[in-house]
Amino acid sequence: MAQLNDREIDLEQPILETPRLILRKIMATDLSAIHAFTSLDVVTQYLPFDTHQSHEQTKLFINFVLDQYDNNQLAPWGIELKPYKKLIGMIEYVFWEQENDTAELAFVLTNTHWGKGIVTEACQEVIKYGFTTMKLQRIQARSFVENIGSQKVLEKCGLKLEGILKKRLFIKGKHRDICMYAIIKDDDNRKTN
């Protein structure tokens, strides 16, 4: 347990469940499932990491994630579609400014499941967890301006566009314009008290 601002915060990452999904810790046995989508250019084109070229590259990523869990650090939930019992994506808070009660949300989903509301369902659950368990006041997310699909997900989850950060990140060989989205607890319509 961490102590911050006179309150204890449990950093242990729980399993979260929605009607169609289980959000759980990634395991070493997820190697093939994760590599199946991190090795696709169409999936990674808007992500800050390069497309995985080998299973070894994916294994290094999984080992990093497992180490994050062991050290009680932020790490992704795997998105498991209940009928398939295998990972089809990941969702996480990529940073958490505890002193400001702010965190940033990020996600990835295999392209064969795009357009089915899966990421929206996962985001809604992780946002609820952020406002209740993590005691966040602000949840933000960034998107390349070209990534219309992710922007639609964020808007469905109640995040609002705050602005476009011109040439904010140098990723994959060029400077990128980034859309900044956010939701604050006071504006959240879910029951998060």
Buried (B, 14 or more C-beta within 10 A) or exposed (E): EEEEEEEEBEBEBEEBEBEBBBBBBBBEEBBEBBBBBBBBEEBBEBBEEEBBEEEEBBBEBBEEBBEBBEEEEBBBBBBBBEEEEBBBBBBBBBEBEBEEBBBBBBBBBBEEBBEEEBBBBBBBBBBBBBBBBBBBBBBBBBBBBEBEBBBBBBEBBBBEEEEEBEEBBEBBEEEBBBBBBBBBBEEBEBEBE
